[in-house]
Amino acid sequence: FKTALNVPHTALAVTYDVGEWNDIHPLNKKAVAQRLFLGARRLVYGEKVTASGPLYKEMRVEGDKIILTFTETGRGLTCKGKELKHFAIAVRYAWSNNPEDANLCNKEGLLASPFRTDNW
């Protein structure tokens, strides 16, 4: 995540929804390739496509609320299912070995990258 944000000409493909809980190598290689190709289309070919899911930018606290800001929101934020899951107040999102039910994405259906706002 940090590399994609800080190193020029890099892209990030989030794939925690297509992997196997017990194996780092996903069986669904086509979905991984499609997401990687979106990054290539944007970086190499200069196409104006949404190439990744939401990427955490910053947070701020307003009273009893935490406001999160993202880049790469495409046509807007949404979630798969009825409610957002897999957030923890620290704030962390999809911060586990197998965040299979993490469901924050953009309207293009690309999943948000796991992130944390703390640094401890």
Helices and strands as residue ranges (DSSP letters): H 2-6, H 29-43, E 55-62, E 65-71, E 77-79, E 87-88, E 92-93, E 104-106, E 115-116
